Each structure stands twice: as C-alpha cells, then as structure tokens.
Amino acid sequence: MSMEPALSEDYVLSFKFPCSNETEATILYDVLRVDREPKRSSVEKSLSVDNNVLNITLKTSNVKNLKPSFNALLDYILLSKDTIEQFGPPVKKQ
C-alpha cells in the first residue's frame, strides 16, 4: 500500500488485495465497481484484476476524504469475502 501526492497536488492511495483465485478477485471487482463514490467525497476510484490480485487506486485532492473511502472499500471486501467463504463461489448455470 502506498500513499503519495501526485504531481497535480492530488493524493493517491494504491493497494493490491491478494485473493485465493482469479474468480474471487473478479467477484470482489464486480462488487466494488458498482459502488460509486459520492460526488461530495471527490475521490476517484479505479479497479483492476491481475490474475488473483485486485488492484485498487483512490485519488483525491483532499487527503481527508481518503480515510472514509478506504474504510468503506475494506468493509465491502471483508463482507464479500465472508459471504464467499460461507456460501461458496457462484455456481455456473448450465
């Protein structure tokens, strides 16, 4: 995880979240991508999946907005992982 001011005075928080497999990483990606950041937060979120790793980047000009966005992302990730562990991965329809 890293946080650094970008050239345009924006703050960027990037982290990689390793998953047990690519399917789990894709599920987490799908859960997180539909949850848009509120306009008042001024945080831009970008997500990608690389094999079994979920890459997340948060960018904002107001560093105070990073904490609630980061906390919300972690809450969604942990809830989704708990759900996957309890009910298993999705079953493909035939």
ChimeraX attribute file (.defattr): number of C-alpha atoms within 10 A of each C-alpha:
attribute: neighborCount
match mode: 1-to-1
recipient: residues
	/A:1	9
	/A:2	9
	/A:3	15
	/A:4	12
	/A:5	14
	/A:6	12
	/A:7	7
	/A:8	7
	/A:9	11
	/A:10	14
	/A:11	21
	/A:12	21
	/A:13	19
	/A:14	17
	/A:15	15
	/A:16	16
	/A:17	15
	/A:18	16
	/A:19	16
	/A:20	9
	/A:21	11
	/A:22	16
	/A:23	15
	/A:24	21
	/A:25	24
	/A:26	19
	/A:27	18
	/A:28	23
	/A:29	19
	/A:30	13
	/A:31	14
	/A:32	20
	/A:33	13
	/A:34	8
	/A:35	12
	/A:36	10
	/A:37	14
	/A:38	10
	/A:39	8
	/A:40	7
	/A:41	15
	/A:42	15
	/A:43	24
	/A:44	17
	/A:45	21
	/A:46	13
	/A:47	16
	/A:48	16
	/A:49	19
	/A:50	12
	/A:51	13
	/A:52	16
	/A:53	20
	/A:54	21
	/A:55	17
	/A:56	20
	/A:57	19
	/A:58	19
	/A:59	22
	/A:60	20
	/A:61	18
	/A:62	13
	/A:63	16
	/A:64	11
	/A:65	17
	/A:66	22
	/A:67	11
	/A:68	12
	/A:69	18
	/A:70	15
	/A:71	11
	/A:72	15
	/A:73	17
	/A:74	14
	/A:75	12
	/A:76	15
	/A:77	19
	/A:78	13
	/A:79	13
	/A:80	17
	/A:81	17
	/A:82	12
	/A:83	12
	/A:84	15
	/A:85	10
	/A:86	9
	/A:87	8
	/A:88	11
	/A:89	12
	/A:90	10
	/A:91	6
	/A:92	5
	/A:93	4
	/A:94	3
